[in-house]
C-alpha cells in the first residue's frame, strides 16, 4: 500500500503509529537509548573521553563531538591541529566540519594559525548564513569571533619531519605506515610514534560521531590534511557529504584516508543512504569502500579509505580498503578500540 498524506493522517487517527518507512527508525525504538560516541584511529581514545564528559551528563551530541575532537587538536606532535605536518611550502593548514541532528552544518578549509578549527566551523554554522569559509576569510572570521591568532612556527616534531621530507621533496604517502609502530596499547594518553619525526606519519584526521541520551546524532571531523600536500589542497574532511554526514532519521558517518577518493564517491552521504535502505553500519561502509576499489582498480593498492558509521539505534560499524584501520568506541561500559574489517 502506498502511504500518502491522507493515509498517514487516517492511520494516526486510528492510533496506528507503529509503522516506519524503510530505513527510518520509529521514535519509540530509541526511548531509553544509551549514549555512545565513536571516533577514528587510536587517537580517538582520548578524544572519546572528552566527548563522554558531555554525553554522560545528558549533554548534546553536538557539544560532545566538538569537545571530543578539540582534545586531539590540542595535541602536540599529533596528526591533527597546529602541531601537525605542514604543506610542501612549510605551512600548517587546517580543515574541519561539524553537523547536527537538524542538518545544520558548518566548515572551514585552508585555515591557518587558529588552534581549534572545529570550533570555528561551529561558529560558521551558528552565526553565518553560509556552510563553508576558507583561507584568509575563514581566518578573519575566526579572529572577529575572538579566536587567538597563533604563531606560524612549526612544532618541533613537525619541523624535523619537514626537514627530512625536504631531502627528497616527493609526495608519496605510504598507507598505514603508523601501524609499524602501533599506539593501540596507549589507552590512557595518546602519543605519536617516533616515525612522525621522520616525516612518515600518514593518517591525519580524526572524525567523530555520537548519539546522545535524547536520541539525537551529530558528527565532527578535523584534520591538518595530507602532510607535504600542494599548497591550497583541501581533502574530504570539511566537505559535508564527503568526509561527514548526519541524517538524524538514519545515522551518522565520517571518513578518513585518501580524501580525493572519498570526495569522488560522496563517501559519507553514500554510506548513510545505504543505511537508509536497511543495511547495517558495517555493510553500508563496505559497499562504499568496494565502490572506491572498483573505481581505482590497480591503483587501489596505494591508497587507504575508511568509514565509521553509527545508526539511530546506536549500532556501529566500519570498513576499510586495507588492513590497519581501527576506531574507538565509548559507551557507559568501556572505551576501547576495534580493528576494522577490510577489503584487501
C-alpha positions as CSV (number, residue, x, y, z in Angstrom):
1,X,0.0,0.0,0.0
2,X,1.4,3.4,-0.8
3,X,1.5,5.9,2.0
4,X,0.3,9.4,1.1
5,X,-0.5,12.3,3.4
6,X,-4.2,11.3,3.8
7,X,-3.4,7.7,4.6
8,X,-0.9,8.8,7.1
9,X,-3.5,11.0,8.9
10,X,-6.0,8.3,8.8
11,X,-3.6,5.8,10.3
12,X,-2.6,8.2,13.0
13,X,-6.2,9.0,13.9
14,X,-6.8,5.2,14.4
15,X,-3.9,5.1,16.8
16,X,-1.7,3.1,14.4
17,X,1.7,4.9,14.9
18,X,3.9,1.9,15.0
19,X,4.9,1.7,11.3
20,X,8.1,3.0,9.7
21,X,9.2,3.7,6.2
22,X,12.2,1.6,5.1
23,X,15.4,3.0,6.6
24,X,13.6,5.2,9.2
25,X,13.6,4.3,12.8
26,X,10.4,4.5,14.9
27,X,11.0,7.1,17.7
28,X,9.6,4.6,20.2
29,X,12.5,2.3,19.4
30,X,15.0,4.8,20.8
31,X,13.4,5.5,24.2
32,X,16.0,5.0,26.8
33,X,18.8,4.9,24.2
34,X,22.2,4.9,25.9
35,X,24.7,7.4,24.6
36,X,27.6,6.3,22.5
37,X,30.5,8.0,20.8
38,X,32.8,6.5,18.1
39,X,35.9,8.1,16.5
40,X,38.6,7.2,14.0
41,X,42.0,5.8,14.9
42,X,43.6,5.2,18.3
43,X,43.8,9.0,18.9
44,X,40.0,8.6,19.3
45,X,40.5,7.0,22.8
46,X,41.5,10.4,24.3
47,X,39.0,12.3,22.2
48,X,36.2,10.0,23.3
49,X,36.9,10.8,26.9
50,X,36.3,14.5,26.2
51,X,33.0,13.7,24.4
52,X,31.9,11.3,27.1
53,X,32.2,14.0,29.7
54,X,29.4,15.7,27.9
55,X,27.3,12.7,27.0
56,X,27.4,11.1,30.4
57,X,25.9,14.2,31.9
58,X,23.0,14.3,29.5
59,X,24.6,16.8,27.2
60,X,24.0,17.0,23.4
61,X,25.8,15.0,20.8
62,X,26.8,18.3,19.1
63,X,28.6,19.6,22.2
64,X,30.2,16.2,22.6
65,X,31.6,15.9,19.1
66,X,33.1,19.4,19.3
67,X,34.7,18.9,22.7
68,X,36.0,15.5,21.9
69,X,38.0,16.4,18.8
70,X,39.2,19.6,20.4
71,X,41.4,17.3,22.6
72,X,43.1,16.0,19.5
73,X,43.5,19.4,18.1
74,X,45.4,20.3,21.3
75,X,47.9,17.5,20.9
76,X,51.5,18.5,20.1
77,X,53.2,16.1,17.8
78,X,50.0,14.6,16.7
79,X,48.3,14.2,13.3
80,X,45.7,17.0,13.7
81,X,46.0,20.7,14.6
82,X,48.8,23.2,14.6
83,X,51.4,20.7,15.7
84,X,50.9,18.6,12.6
85,X,52.9,18.3,9.4
86,X,52.9,21.3,7.1
87,X,52.2,21.5,3.4
88,X,55.2,21.5,0.9
89,X,55.8,25.2,1.5
90,X,56.1,24.7,5.2
91,X,52.8,26.0,6.4
92,X,50.2,24.1,8.5
93,X,46.7,24.5,7.1
94,X,43.6,23.1,8.8
95,X,40.2,21.9,7.7
96,X,37.2,20.9,9.8
97,X,33.4,20.3,9.6
98,X,30.6,19.8,12.1
99,X,26.9,18.8,11.6
100,X,24.0,18.4,14.0
101,X,20.7,16.5,14.0
102,X,18.8,19.1,12.2
103,X,21.0,19.3,9.1
104,X,22.7,22.4,10.3
105,X,26.4,22.3,9.3
106,X,29.5,24.4,9.1
107,X,33.0,24.0,7.9
108,X,36.4,25.7,7.4
109,X,39.2,24.9,4.9
110,X,42.7,26.1,4.3
111,X,42.7,27.8,7.7
112,X,46.0,28.9,9.2
113,X,47.2,29.8,12.7
114,X,43.9,29.1,14.5
115,X,44.1,26.4,17.2
116,X,40.6,24.9,17.1
117,X,39.2,24.8,13.5
118,X,36.3,22.6,14.7
119,X,35.0,25.5,16.9
120,X,35.4,28.0,14.1
121,X,33.3,25.5,11.9
122,X,30.6,25.5,14.6
123,X,30.6,29.3,14.6
124,X,30.2,29.3,10.8
125,X,27.2,27.0,11.3
126,X,25.6,29.0,14.1
127,X,26.4,32.6,13.2
128,X,26.5,32.9,9.4
129,X,24.2,32.1,6.5
130,X,27.0,30.0,5.0
131,X,28.2,26.5,5.3
132,X,31.9,26.9,4.4
133,X,34.5,29.6,4.8
134,X,38.1,29.2,3.5
135,X,41.6,30.6,3.7
136,X,42.0,34.3,4.7
137,X,38.3,34.8,5.0
138,X,38.0,32.0,7.5
139,X,40.9,33.3,9.5
140,X,39.4,36.8,9.5
141,X,36.0,35.4,10.7
142,X,37.8,33.4,13.5
143,X,39.6,36.5,14.8
144,X,36.4,38.5,14.7
145,X,34.8,35.8,16.8
146,X,37.5,36.0,19.4
147,X,39.9,33.2,18.4
148,X,43.6,33.9,19.0
149,X,46.0,34.1,16.1
150,X,48.7,31.6,16.9
151,X,52.4,31.5,15.9
152,X,53.1,30.2,12.4
153,X,56.2,28.4,13.7
154,X,56.2,24.6,13.2
155,X,56.2,22.3,16.2
156,X,59.4,20.6,17.0
157,X,58.3,17.2,15.6
158,X,56.8,18.8,12.5
159,X,59.9,20.8,11.8
160,X,62.0,17.6,12.0
161,X,59.6,15.8,9.7
162,X,59.6,18.7,7.2
163,X,63.4,18.9,7.1
164,X,63.5,15.2,6.5
165,X,61.0,15.5,3.7
166,X,62.9,18.3,2.0
167,X,65.8,16.0,1.3
168,X,63.7,14.3,-1.4
169,X,60.7,16.6,-1.7
170,X,58.4,13.9,-3.1
171,X,54.8,13.3,-2.3
172,X,54.4,9.6,-1.9
173,X,52.5,8.8,1.2
174,X,52.7,5.2,2.4
175,X,49.4,3.7,3.7
176,X,49.3,2.5,7.3
177,X,53.0,3.1,8.0
178,X,52.0,4.2,11.5
179,X,50.9,0.6,12.3
180,X,54.6,-0.5,12.0
181,X,54.9,1.3,15.4
182,X,51.4,1.0,16.7
183,X,49.9,3.0,19.5
184,X,46.9,0.9,20.2
185,X,48.1,-0.1,23.6
186,X,48.3,3.5,24.8
187,X,44.9,3.6,26.4
188,X,45.5,6.5,28.7
189,X,47.4,9.0,26.7
190,X,47.9,9.2,23.0
191,X,51.5,9.6,21.9
192,X,52.7,9.9,18.3
193,X,55.0,7.2,17.0
194,X,58.7,8.1,16.5
195,X,58.1,7.7,12.8
196,X,56.3,11.0,12.8
197,X,59.7,12.7,13.3
198,X,60.9,11.1,10.1
199,X,58.1,12.5,8.1
200,X,56.3,9.1,7.9
201,X,53.2,9.9,10.0
202,X,50.5,9.4,7.4
203,X,46.9,9.4,8.8
204,X,45.9,13.0,9.6
205,X,42.3,13.1,10.5
206,X,40.0,12.5,13.5
207,X,36.4,12.0,12.8
208,X,33.7,11.5,15.5
209,X,30.0,10.7,15.6
210,X,27.8,10.5,18.6
211,X,24.3,9.6,19.8
212,X,23.1,11.3,22.9
213,X,20.5,10.4,25.5
214,X,17.9,12.5,23.7
215,X,18.2,10.2,20.7
216,X,20.0,12.8,18.5
217,X,23.1,12.4,16.3
218,X,25.9,14.8,15.5
219,X,29.3,14.5,13.9
220,X,32.6,16.3,13.5
221,X,35.8,16.0,11.5
222,X,39.1,17.9,11.8
223,X,42.4,17.5,10.0
224,X,45.7,19.1,9.0
225,X,45.3,17.4,5.7
226,X,47.8,15.3,3.9
227,X,51.4,16.1,5.1
228,X,53.5,17.9,2.5
229,X,50.5,18.4,0.2
230,X,50.4,21.1,-2.5
231,X,49.6,24.4,-1.0
232,X,45.9,25.0,-1.2
233,X,44.9,21.3,-1.3
234,X,41.7,20.5,0.5
235,X,40.5,17.0,1.2
236,X,37.2,15.5,2.2
237,X,37.1,16.4,5.8
238,X,35.5,19.9,5.5
239,X,33.1,18.8,2.8
240,X,29.6,17.9,4.0
241,X,28.5,14.7,2.4
242,X,32.1,13.5,1.7
243,X,34.1,13.5,5.0
244,X,31.0,13.9,7.2
245,X,27.3,13.4,7.0
246,X,24.4,13.2,9.5
247,X,20.8,12.3,9.0
248,X,19.1,12.1,12.3
249,X,16.4,9.7,11.0
250,X,19.1,7.2,9.8
251,X,22.6,7.6,11.0
252,X,25.9,9.5,11.0
253,X,29.2,8.8,9.2
254,X,32.7,10.1,9.0
255,X,35.6,9.2,6.7
256,X,39.4,9.1,6.9
257,X,42.1,8.2,4.4
258,X,42.7,9.5,0.9
259,X,40.4,12.5,0.8
260,X,40.3,12.8,-3.0
261,X,38.8,9.3,-3.3
262,X,36.2,9.9,-0.5
263,X,35.1,13.0,-2.4
264,X,34.9,11.0,-5.6
265,X,32.1,8.9,-4.3
266,X,30.5,11.4,-1.9
267,X,31.5,8.9,0.7
268,X,29.8,9.8,4.0
269,X,26.4,10.5,2.4
270,X,26.6,7.4,0.3
271,X,27.1,5.3,3.5
272,X,24.1,7.0,5.1
273,X,22.0,6.2,2.1
274,X,22.8,2.5,2.3
275,X,21.8,2.5,5.9
276,X,18.6,4.2,4.9
277,X,18.0,1.1,2.7
278,X,18.3,-1.1,5.8
279,X,22.0,-2.0,5.6
280,X,23.9,-2.4,8.8
281,X,26.6,0.3,9.5
282,X,29.4,-2.2,8.6
283,X,27.7,-3.3,5.4
284,X,26.9,0.2,4.4
285,X,30.6,1.2,4.9
286,X,31.7,-1.9,2.9
287,X,29.6,-1.1,-0.1
288,X,31.1,2.3,-0.5
289,X,34.7,1.1,0.1
290,X,34.1,-1.6,-2.6
291,X,32.9,1.1,-5.0
292,X,36.2,3.0,-4.4
293,X,38.1,-0.2,-5.0
294,X,36.3,-0.7,-8.4
295,X,36.9,2.8,-9.4
296,X,40.6,2.8,-8.5
297,X,41.3,-0.6,-10.0
298,X,45.0,-1.5,-9.7
299,X,45.7,1.9,-8.0
300,X,43.7,0.8,-5.0
301,X,46.8,-0.8,-3.6
302,X,48.3,2.6,-3.0
303,X,45.5,4.3,-1.1
304,X,43.6,3.8,2.1
305,X,39.9,4.8,2.5
306,X,37.9,4.1,5.7
307,X,34.5,4.9,7.1
308,X,32.9,4.6,10.5
309,X,29.1,4.7,10.9
310,X,26.6,4.9,13.7
311,X,22.9,4.4,13.2
312,X,19.9,5.7,15.0
313,X,19.7,2.6,17.2
314,X,23.3,3.0,18.5
315,X,24.7,0.2,16.3
316,X,28.1,1.0,14.9
317,X,30.5,-0.4,12.3
318,X,33.4,0.3,10.0
319,X,35.1,-0.8,6.9
320,X,38.5,0.0,5.3
321,X,40.1,-0.6,1.9
322,X,43.2,-2.1,3.6
323,X,44.1,-3.6,6.9
324,X,45.5,-1.2,9.6
325,X,42.5,0.9,10.4
326,X,40.9,0.9,13.8
327,X,38.3,3.1,15.6
328,X,37.5,3.9,19.3
329,X,34.1,3.2,20.9
330,X,33.0,4.8,24.2
331,X,29.8,3.6,26.0
332,X,28.9,3.5,29.6
333,X,30.7,0.2,29.8
334,X,34.1,1.0,28.3
335,X,36.3,3.0,26.0
336,X,38.1,0.6,23.6
337,X,39.5,0.1,20.2
338,X,38.0,-2.1,17.4
339,X,40.1,-3.3,14.5
340,X,38.2,-2.6,11.3
341,X,37.3,-5.3,8.7
342,X,38.9,-4.5,5.3
343,X,38.7,-5.3,1.6
344,X,42.2,-6.2,0.6
